[in-house]
Amino acid sequence: MNTCNRWEAGASVSRTVLVVDDNAKIVEVLSAYLASEGFEVRTAVDGPAAVASVAEQRPDIALLDIMLPGIDGIELTRRFQREYDLPIILVTAKTEEIDRLIGLEIGADDYVSKPFSPREVVARVKAVLRRVDGSHVPDAPPVVEVGDLRLDNERREVTIAGEVVDLTRTEFELLATMASHPGRVYGRLQLLEAVSGDAFEGYERTIDAHVKNLRKKIGDDPRHPRYVRTVFGVGYKVDSD
């Protein structure tokens, strides 16, 4: 296997991608394209095999089909996010927006619908890894406090009244982006680009799903918000008070 990481010039260590799909042809094609770009590839054909593979050696990113035998991709995403904070791209034949939103709401970093171009999938993998590697909000203050909410950008930690809140990577980036300039209104597309990058072909309404999940975790009632306010017809902002 070629271990030269071609996708990022100057990289000295190749990155590992776990491809999980019960379709042998899809696994074969994706593995070939990823290997040709210098990635090390591991594969699994069902949920339990994926769990065992990650436990044995944590990959840098996982491509998960949603409809997997044993443990489906949604449950795997929850588990891998909770236990490993593992970057995940969901791959599925389902195209309904509700499935897309569910996947992103539970912490997936991106979403690809079948049929897809293998080159597009490789591009998405590269984009997610770049985003994770350079995960930060430009010009963000080290610490932001809004009421009893405290966001520490250096430790990448959010607390409410001193209690740590468990956020996904996307939820943290979303809150950190808005909190970097309290009082500023951010449009949905602006937030989507900030947390997902140019390679993500998401709907602007995906941000609504992320905000809904974020509010649940920080205990923010959308009818009487303390932290994240909806600006109708525009987007969202973090209060400056």
N, C-alpha and C positions, 0 to 999 in steps of 0.2 A: 504493500500500500504506500502511496506517495504521502510522505509526512511533511512536505514543504508547504507552508501555509501561504498559498499564492494570493488569497483574497485580501491580504493586508500586507503590503510591502514592508519588509523589514522585520516582520514578526519572527521570533525565534522558536516558538512552540506552537505546534499545530493544535487546533481546537477539535473537540470531540462532539459529534452530533449523534444523538440516539434517535433512530427512526423506528416508530412503532406503528405497524399496520398489518392486518391479517391478509392483505392482498400481496402475494409474493412478487408479482410483477411491479407493483408500485414501489415496494421496498428495493427491488433490484435496480430500477431506473433511478430513483432518488439517490441510492447509495453510489451509483456510478457517477452521477453528476457532482455530488458532493466530494467524492474522492478525487475527481479530476480537478477540483478547485483547492486541493490540499487538505481537506478536512479528514480527520479520522472518523470512521463511521462504525457504530454498533447498532444492532438491530434486535427487535423483539416482535413476536407475532400476536401477543395478547397482553392483557393488563398485568397478570401475575409475573410474567417474564420481564415486563418493563420495570416493575417494582424491584425484582431481584437484581436486574442490571444496574439500576441507579444506586441501590444499596451497596453493590460490590464496588462500583467506581462511578462517581458522580460525573456526568457529562457536562459540557458547557451549555448545551441547549438540547431540547427535545422536540421532535415533530411527532405529534400524537393524532392518530385518527380518533374521531369521537366514538364511532361504533365498533368497539373492540370487545372480543370475547373475555369473559372473566371479570374484568374491571373496565368500565368504559372510560373514554378520554376525559369526560367532565370530572369524574371522581379522581382520576389520576392527576388532573390539573390541581384540584383542591389539595390532594395529598402532597404532591411535589412542591407546591407553593408553600404549604405549611411547614414541611419538614426540611426542605432544601433551598427554598427561594430560587427555584430553577426556572430559567427563561423557557417559555413554552410557545410553540406555534401549533394551533389546532388545524387539522386537515380533515375535511369532511365532504360527503356528497350532499349533505343537507344545506340548502341555500336560504331557508326561511330566516328572516331577520331575527326572530326570537331566539333561534339557536345561536346565531352570531353574538347576540347581546349576552346570552347566558354564559357563553364561553369567555367573553371578555370581562364580564362582571366578576367572575370567580378568579380572575388573575392571569388569564392567557395574555401573552404579549402581542400576538397577531393571529390572523385567521385566514386560511386559504381554502377556497371551495373547489371541489372536483367538478369537471376536469380542469387541470391546471398545467401550466408550462413548468417543467422541471427547472428551467433557468429562472423563472419567477420565484420559485421556492428557494433556490439558492440565494437569490438577491434578498429575499425576506430574511433568511438566516443571517446573512452578513449585516443587514440593517439592524436587526434586533441585537446582535452581539456588539455592534458599534455603539448602539444606544446604551446598552448595559455597561459597557466598558467606560463610557464617558458620561455616565448618569449623574447629571448635576443641573441646577438651574443657574444660568448666567446671572452674575451680579446679585445673587441671593445673599441676604445677610446671614451670618452664622446661626442666629437664633431669632425666631419670630414668636411673639406672644400675643394672643388675642383672647382676652378674658382668661379662663383657666386652661386654655389650649396653648401648648408650647411645642413648637416645631424646631428641632435641632438639625440643621442641614449637614453639619459635619458628622454627626453620629447617625444621621438618617433615621431619626427617631421622633415620634409624636407621642406626647403625653397629655392626658386630660386630668387636671387636679392631681398630678403626680403619678397617675397610672398609665403605663405604656399601652398604646393602642396598636394592635397588629394590623398593619396595612399592607396591601400588595404593593409591588414596585410602582405600578401605574397609578394607584391611589395616592401614594406618597408624592410622586412627581406632579400629579394634578394639584394637590393641596399646596405643595411647595411653590409651584408656578404662580398660583393665585396669591399666596401669602407673601411672595417676594415683593409685591407692590400692593399692600392693603388699600382697599378703596377703588382700585382700578378695575374696570369691567373688562372681562375677557370673553370674546365670542367663542362659540362652540368649535368652529374650524380652527381658530387660533389655539385653543386648548388641545384639540386633537393632534395638531402638528407638533405642539410642544411635548406631548407625552408619547407620541407614537412615531414621529418622524415622517419624512416625505414618502417612504416606501409603503406606508400603510394606506390601503384603499378603503378606509372605513367610512361609515356614515357619520355625519356630524352628531346625530342623535345617540351615538354610542357614548358620548360624553355624559348624556343624561343618565345612562345606566351606571356609569362609574361614579357620578355625583350621588346618585341614590344610594349606592353601596357605601360610599365614603360617609355620607350623613348617618347611616345606620351605625357605623362603627364609632363615630365620634359623638353619637347621641344628639344629633342636630335635627330638630323638628322643622321640616320645610315650611310649615305654616307659621312658626315663630322661631326663625333661625337665629342662632347665636354666633355662628361662624361663617357659613357659606350662604350667601343670599342669591336668589334667582333674580335676574334683571330680564323681565319678560320681553321676548322678541329679540333679545341680544345674546345673553349668556349668563355668566356667573361672576361673583366677586367675593373676596374675603373682606369682612368688615374691618374698618380701620380703627374702630373703637376698642 
